[in-house]
């Protein structure tokens, strides 16, 4: 495969998002020494630079027809990129932590077009099975209910259902038997006031005046409720 060096350098350093990037220790081909390099993964191409600010990569690895596996090496957190073939080169790399190693192994294993082709094929089979009716479609999300006004949906023209009559209160007799007798009526609700009511609360004044004004209505309502309870 012939690759244009200028096109590769532009692709390696362009502003497009990368699939993974970070420092890795790369073992030399002829020597056992490891060199710290900045690696950038874009698609199925793994570029490595001397520094993150370098404008041209030192090399590139085409991740097609390879396997990524963990290996035992002098460096900790080491893994290898192996290619099939008798004369194929094996790249031994080492990360700086366990988390970084797992991230690189996962990203490199999914970078080849062979892996993407398998994923696309599986998705096509699932789609064909769903269209043929062999597989039930995913459940639809429930439709959101519209807002309600006075207990009824906005689009509903039906009146709200009548409230069920309150059950009579059960009062135990001294002998222990349950006797049915209507309970006391709840206190009446205060009337709704209007902002323009002439007898409304004073708009200005001390807290004592406001407290006295509201207290008169509360006392009147309480007296009315107590009177209704006293009736047989």
Beta strands, then each sheet from edge to edge (+ up, - down):
strand 1: 20-27
strand 2: 34-42
strand 3: 45-49
strand 4: 59-62
strand 5: 66-70
strand 6: 78-83
strand 7: 91-94
strand 8: 148-149
strand 9: 152-153
strand 10: 169-172
strand 11: 178-181
sheet 1: 4+ 3- 2+ 1- 7+ 6- 5+
sheet 2: 8+ 9-
sheet 3: 10+ 11-
end
